[in-house]
């Protein structure tokens, strides 16, 4: 859990969901999984840019990495670990937890954990469900993660959204299935006007003015006295990625809005806040 000593600067958790542009859930109806091997991958180049950016800032982060990606780019995975970053799991094939049976989910999270550990030589203790797809209807997934050897999840987003969200969940670290269960570390929100307002990155970070995102994160640190959890994807720094056809206006807007501004905004975050790895912030405090 985070240390909240008076006067102490709060470190926030910088996290990256390592997947490629064609693997996002919003493209699932137009890009089939069986087509993935033939797609032009850009994740290796984009992760290299992220590692360089974090290296310049002296920041260590957590990389929630797809097993499908790790299997094809093992050198990239080893570079992440060599940079002092935490390697965590994003599942194997970007399957939403809520669309799998318990047996399918258990196999997916066990396979991806073992694969990442074999490639990196490091223990993997964290998991993030694709599209934040753990919620009130499938909290059994957290027990499956605990049984597979994970120590924490960052899979619940306490907001209302058309594709995910558990708005009544606690906003900060909690144990959904009791103190003997798995630790859940929700994506950051700010409580405004009796509702939770997204403050943890992703498409909202690209859509909102940077000054608003900075203000929300500062509120979490100062008003709530808590560490924020921020996330982004490698493809969000890549305005030159291939454009997809056959997708609706909402999906197109959400995916492509302000891609050209993301890298500069991430760099601003590295200057405006202190950052660290999920495991160092939430698991290793006295």
Secondary structure in CASP SS format (residue, H / E / C, confidence):
PFRMAT SS
TARGET T0000
AUTHOR 0000-0000-0000
METHOD secondary structure of the structure
MODEL  1
X C 1.00
X C 1.00
X C 1.00
X C 1.00
X C 1.00
X C 1.00
X C 1.00
X C 1.00
X C 1.00
X C 1.00
X E 1.00
X E 1.00
X E 1.00
X E 1.00
X E 1.00
X E 1.00
X E 1.00
X E 1.00
X C 1.00
X C 1.00
X H 1.00
X H 1.00
X H 1.00
X C 1.00
X H 1.00
X H 1.00
X H 1.00
X C 1.00
X C 1.00
X C 1.00
X C 1.00
X C 1.00
X H 1.00
X H 1.00
X H 1.00
X H 1.00
X H 1.00
X H 1.00
X C 1.00
X C 1.00
X C 1.00
X C 1.00
X H 1.00
X H 1.00
X H 1.00
X H 1.00
X H 1.00
X H 1.00
X H 1.00
X H 1.00
X H 1.00
X H 1.00
X H 1.00
X H 1.00
X H 1.00
X H 1.00
X H 1.00
X C 1.00
X C 1.00
X C 1.00
X C 1.00
X E 1.00
X E 1.00
X E 1.00
X E 1.00
X C 1.00
X H 1.00
X H 1.00
X H 1.00
X H 1.00
X H 1.00
X H 1.00
X C 1.00
X H 1.00
X H 1.00
X H 1.00
X H 1.00
X H 1.00
X H 1.00
X H 1.00
X H 1.00
X H 1.00
X C 1.00
X C 1.00
X C 1.00
X E 1.00
X E 1.00
X E 1.00
X E 1.00
X C 1.00
X C 1.00
X C 1.00
X C 1.00
X C 1.00
X C 1.00
X C 1.00
X H 1.00
X H 1.00
X H 1.00
X C 1.00
X C 1.00
X H 1.00
X H 1.00
X H 1.00
X H 1.00
X H 1.00
X H 1.00
X H 1.00
X H 1.00
X H 1.00
X H 1.00
X H 1.00
X H 1.00
X H 1.00
X H 1.00
X H 1.00
X H 1.00
X H 1.00
X H 1.00
X H 1.00
X C 1.00
X C 1.00
X C 1.00
X C 1.00
X C 1.00
X E 1.00
X E 1.00
X C 1.00
X C 1.00
X H 1.00
X H 1.00
X H 1.00
X C 1.00
X C 1.00
X C 1.00
X H 1.00
X H 1.00
X H 1.00
X C 1.00
X H 1.00
X H 1.00
X H 1.00
X H 1.00
X H 1.00
X H 1.00
X H 1.00
X H 1.00
X H 1.00
X C 1.00
X C 1.00
X C 1.00
X E 1.00
X E 1.00
X C 1.00
X C 1.00
X C 1.00
X C 1.00
X C 1.00
X C 1.00
X C 1.00
X C 1.00
X C 1.00
X C 1.00
X C 1.00
X C 1.00
X C 1.00
X C 1.00
X C 1.00
X C 1.00
X C 1.00
X C 1.00
X C 1.00
X C 1.00
X E 1.00
X C 1.00
X C 1.00
X C 1.00
X C 1.00
X C 1.00
X C 1.00
X C 1.00
X C 1.00
X E 1.00
X E 1.00
X C 1.00
X C 1.00
X C 1.00
X C 1.00
X E 1.00
X E 1.00
X E 1.00
X E 1.00
X C 1.00
X C 1.00
X E 1.00
X E 1.00
X E 1.00
X E 1.00
X C 1.00
X C 1.00
X E 1.00
X C 1.00
X H 1.00
X H 1.00
X H 1.00
X H 1.00
X H 1.00
X C 1.00
X C 1.00
X H 1.00
X H 1.00
X H 1.00
X H 1.00
X H 1.00
X H 1.00
X H 1.00
X H 1.00
X H 1.00
X H 1.00
X H 1.00
X H 1.00
X H 1.00
X C 1.00
X C 1.00
X C 1.00
X C 1.00
X C 1.00
X C 1.00
X E 1.00
X E 1.00
X E 1.00
X E 1.00
X E 1.00
X H 1.00
X H 1.00
X H 1.00
X H 1.00
X C 1.00
X C 1.00
X C 1.00
X C 1.00
X C 1.00
X C 1.00
X C 1.00
X C 1.00
X C 1.00
X C 1.00
X C 1.00
X H 1.00
X H 1.00
X H 1.00
X H 1.00
X H 1.00
X H 1.00
X H 1.00
X H 1.00
X C 1.00
X C 1.00
X H 1.00
X H 1.00
X H 1.00
X H 1.00
X H 1.00
X H 1.00
X H 1.00
X H 1.00
X H 1.00
X H 1.00
X H 1.00
X H 1.00
X H 1.00
X H 1.00
X C 1.00
X E 1.00
X E 1.00
X E 1.00
X C 1.00
X H 1.00
X H 1.00
X H 1.00
X H 1.00
X H 1.00
X C 1.00
X C 1.00
X C 1.00
X C 1.00
END
